[in-house]
Each structure stands twice: as structure tokens, then as C-alpha cells.
Amino acid sequence: MNKLKQFLVEEDGIGVVEIILILLVLVGLIILFKSQITSILADVFKNIRDSIDSL
């Protein structure tokens, strides 16, 4: 009976739910701002390529 009470009181599963919700929000933001992120990354890699070429 004590094990059943401990199981009902235990809150370890809440951490998993929080992580899943955070991941869902991050994926949603990535999908929402995909074009902006892509253009920023393209500019960054272009600058890196240009810097390497100038060495």
C-alpha cells in the first residue's frame, strides 16, 4: 500500500512533460521563423567562406 501512495505522490514525470513542452515550443518557433533563420545562417556561412578565402 505504501508503494502505491509513493507512486501517486511521485512527481518525476512532470520533468519529462516540461521538457516535451519546451521542445514543442522550440520546434514551433523554428517552423515559424524558418526563412529568417535560413537567411541568417546563409549570411554567416558566406562570411565565414569569404574570410577563409581571404586567408
N, C-alpha and C positions, 0 to 999 in steps of 0.2 A: 504494500500500500504506500509506503514511503517513496518508493521509486516512481510511482505514478504521480504523486504530488510534486516530486522534484522535476519530473518531465514537464508537467504543466506550468511550473514556475520558471523553468529554464528559458533564458532569452537569447541563446546563441544564434538562433535562426534569424533574429532581427538584423544582425550584421550582414547576413547574406542578402536579405531583402534590400537593405540600404545600398549595398554595392551594386546590385542589379538595377536599382532605380537610377543611381548615378551613371552607370554605363548607358542606360537607355536615354538619359538626358544628353550625354555626350554624343551618342550616335545621332540623335535628333539634331543637335547643333551642327554636327559635321554635314549632315544631309542638307540642312537649311542653308549653310554658308559654303557649300561645296565649290561654287565657282570662284568666290573670293579667295578661299584657301588655295585653290589650284593656281590662281594668278599670282598670289604672293609667293608660293613655292617656286613657280616658274621663274619669277624675278630673282629670287635668292639663288637658285641654281645657275641662272645666267650670269649673275655677278660673280659667283664662285668660278665658273668656267672662264670668264673674262680675266679674273685675277690670276688663274693658273696659266692662261695663255701669255700673260704679260711677264711672267717669271721667266 
